Amino acid sequence: MAPQQENSPVSDIAERIQSDISKNDVFLYMKGTPMFPQCGFSARVVQILSHMGVPFQSANVLEDMELREGIKQFSQWPTIPQLYVKGEFVGGCDIVTEMFQTGELETLLKEQGVAVKA
């Protein structure tokens, strides 16, 4: 019988991320919290989601360096914030801002069954 392998921290963090984005329709990995964003880019994405009336959950990557690095590896995206809708990576601040301005973000959210305020 082969010895049992222990989970590495990388797989643990990937499992945590997968769980976060699977259990929540809209999930934002950000610096700070929605009430107290600690970077302008995170603040802008929170502002967009709040303006649209989109309910979302978030994780503060500044509180957990393992999560901060893990989310970058998970998405293959080098920056934070990172927005996920229905388990799919949408993008960072620039992409979310552009999608909001063109109406694509509202369309995506509605197509995924996420409530958006008119």
C-alpha positions in Angstrom: 0.0 0.0 0.0 1.4 3.4 -1.0 1.9 6.0 1.7 -0.7 8.7 1.9 0.3 12.0 0.5 -0.5 15.0 2.6 -2.1 17.9 0.9 0.3 20.6 -0.1 -0.5 24.2 0.9 -0.9 25.0 -2.9 -3.7 22.3 -3.3 -5.3 23.5 0.0 -5.5 27.0 -1.2 -6.8 26.0 -4.6 -9.5 23.9 -2.9 -10.4 26.9 -0.8 -10.6 29.2 -3.9 -12.7 26.6 -5.8 -15.0 26.3 -2.8 -15.4 30.1 -2.6 -16.2 30.6 -6.2 -18.5 27.5 -6.4 -20.6 28.5 -3.4 -21.1 32.1 -4.3 -22.6 33.4 -7.5 -20.4 36.5 -7.4 -17.0 36.5 -5.6 -14.3 39.2 -5.5 -10.8 38.6 -4.3 -9.6 42.1 -3.3 -7.3 44.1 -1.2 -9.3 45.2 1.9 -13.0 44.7 2.4 -16.0 46.1 0.6 -16.5 48.6 3.4 -12.8 49.5 3.5 -11.0 48.8 0.3 -7.3 49.2 0.6 -6.5 49.9 -3.1 -8.1 52.0 -5.7 -8.6 49.1 -8.1 -10.4 47.0 -5.6 -12.5 50.1 -4.6 -13.5 50.6 -8.2 -14.8 47.0 -8.7 -16.7 47.2 -5.4 -18.2 50.5 -6.5 -19.3 49.0 -9.9 -20.9 46.0 -8.2 -22.6 48.1 -5.6 -23.9 50.6 -8.2 -25.4 47.6 -10.1 -26.9 46.3 -6.9 -25.1 43.0 -7.3 -24.9 40.9 -4.1 -21.3 39.5 -3.8 -19.0 37.9 -1.3 -15.3 38.8 -1.0 -12.0 37.7 0.5 -9.3 40.1 1.6 -6.0 38.9 0.2 -4.0 41.2 2.5 -5.0 39.1 5.5 -3.6 35.9 3.9 -0.4 35.9 1.9 -1.0 32.3 0.9 -4.4 33.3 -0.6 -2.8 36.4 -2.2 -0.3 34.2 -4.2 -2.6 31.3 -4.6 -5.3 33.3 -6.4 -2.8 34.5 -8.9 -1.7 30.9 -9.7 -5.3 29.7 -9.7 -6.4 32.2 -12.3 -3.1 32.6 -14.1 -3.8 36.4 -13.7 -1.1 38.5 -12.0 -3.1 41.2 -10.4 -5.8 41.7 -7.7 -8.8 42.4 -7.6 -10.2 39.3 -9.4 -13.9 38.9 -10.1 -15.6 35.5 -10.5 -19.2 35.0 -11.6 -20.7 31.5 -11.2 -17.3 30.0 -10.8 -15.8 31.6 -13.9 -13.0 34.2 -13.8 -14.2 37.5 -15.4 -11.2 39.7 -14.9 -9.5 42.4 -13.0 -10.3 46.0 -12.5 -9.7 47.2 -16.1 -11.7 44.4 -17.7 -14.6 44.8 -15.2 -14.6 48.6 -15.7 -14.7 48.2 -19.5 -17.4 45.5 -19.4 -19.5 47.8 -17.1 -19.1 50.8 -19.4 -20.1 48.7 -22.5 -23.0 46.9 -20.8 -21.3 43.6 -21.2 -21.1 43.1 -17.4 -24.8 43.5 -16.9 -25.5 41.1 -19.8 -23.1 38.5 -18.4 -24.6 38.8 -14.9 -28.2 38.5 -16.2 -27.3 35.6 -18.5 -25.8 33.8 -15.4 -29.0 34.5 -13.4 -27.5 37.1 -11.1 -29.9 39.8 -9.9 -29.0 43.3 -11.2 -30.8 46.4 -10.2 -32.4 48.3 -13.1 
